[in-house]
């Protein structure tokens, strides 16, 4: 091959590549990794069997009278004096047969629809935190403005698949908070919205607002899931009033409940991983069973959030080997009963530092390698859930985008194998200007969000900024320059009259 012809060909292909721009699509991911196991199949069966024994012989305390009545009607043994409910394995087995193995969730924009089933992988931000932190205003009680900022960041990145209750807007009264949070989601995002399970009045109003915002009849809304919630049991072996009521409400309306015990080994659960998973499994099965008793086929996700504690202080620990291992075991149990499942990320670190990065990634990889379908607290979660950090959210999203890149098929056709490229470059040469490179260089590799790949000299000359410092500039630019997607832009103010009328009537206090 002559040098001049080769040069002309490379120049021509280089010009062809000038207009190319790397396009990503992280909206629907398929986990590329084979699920890993921590227990043998017979031990998973033993954990499942023991969890059934716990429900049959020991039972679970259910504080809501209506939930106890539902269990009674299904054949469970209920002691009203102690509020203990003993659920036969036949009742649980019947419930597991009716629980859907695949759930299609309808987002405001159809291209944002999600399917929760084996192999699917979705991410969402940290959730439920009372505080927020950033490098601009420091750590503080979260406000509605903070909730809005996080919603805008979540909407901006395709790798964030749903909206969620990221932080509690503490400048809005409890009886009015669900109005404000729903309005933000409707006017900011075209992704699957979240509704808190805090009593029937708030849940019903949340559903009514979504129907109004998106022009859905009640029949259409009930026919398929259009929102979701998280149900947490009170480990060990207790289901409180708002959570039991939430299971009933969401099941009756055909909306998604993520039944998630929060079992910290050595504190609210046995100190062994197997023991903690047994308790978690029993509590999750109780919630799943209640949902199916209310409505056979009600969409539910098997939830897992088991980790350990610091046995010196009792403080929760996350991203530990125990957290990682528990996730693998939870995935095995979810597959054993055939349901999609939710894993949890996070860190106990109080700063956006190496500990935060290490623990968050350990937790994330435990869930991903365990085969989770929804990873909650995937970005921003810090201080063991007491805060969401905007800088950490950006740093975590960088990692999630790299994981999303791993979900794409890797080309292995003859052109990708590149014999002609190898033949073109002489021994001791380089591939920077090879035709194979010039036709691909603009789109071949992942482009970093917050990482800085410059050398030390250039990095120093640019101000020696660390990742959190660069992340501040990124989230501020997103929030300040945010433009809502068309679905949300069309719905500005659509809920204002509804909210004004219900606010004047006093709102809807949460049930406790």
URUR-V543125 format. One line per field, one symbol per residue. phi: phi as a letter, one per 40 degrees, with the letter a starting at -180 (. if undefined). burial: + if it has 24 or more other ideal C-beta (glycine too) atoms within 12 Angstrom, else -. A space follows every 50 residues. Layout:
phi->???
burial->???
//
This chain:
phi->.cccdcccccccccccccccbcbbabcbbbccbcdcbbbcdccccccccc cccdccccgbcbccdccccccdcchccbbcccgcbbbccccccccccccc cbbcbccdbdccdbbcadgcabbacdagccbbaaccbgcadcbcccdccc ccccccbccccbcacdbccccbcdcbccccccdccccbbbbdcbbccbhd dccccccccccccbgbcccccccacbaaabbbccccfabcccccccdccc cccgbcbbcbcbbcdgbbadccdccccccdccccccccccccccadgdcb bcbbababbcccbgccbbgcdccdcccccccccccccgbcbbbbbhaccc acbcdcccccccccccccccgcbbbcgcagcafggcabbcccdccccdcc ccccccccccdbcccccgccccccccdgcabdbcddcccbccbcbdbccb cbcccccccccchfccddcccdccccccccbcbccddcccbcgccccdcc ccccchgbcccb
burial->-----+---+--++-----------++++-+---++-++----+--++++ ++-+++-+++++++-+++-++--+-+-+----+++++++-+++-++-+++ +-+++++++--++++++++++++++++++++++++---+--+++++++++ +++++++++++++++++++--+-+-+++++++++++++++++++++++++ ++++++++++++++------++-+++++++++++++++++++++++++++ ++++++++++++++++++++--+++++++++++++++++++++++-++++ +++++++++------+++++-++++++++++++++++-+++++++++++- -+--+++-++++++++++++++++++++++++++++++++++++++++++ +++++-+-------------+--+--------++++++++--------++ -+--------------+++++++++--++--+-++-++--+--++--++- -+----++-++-
//
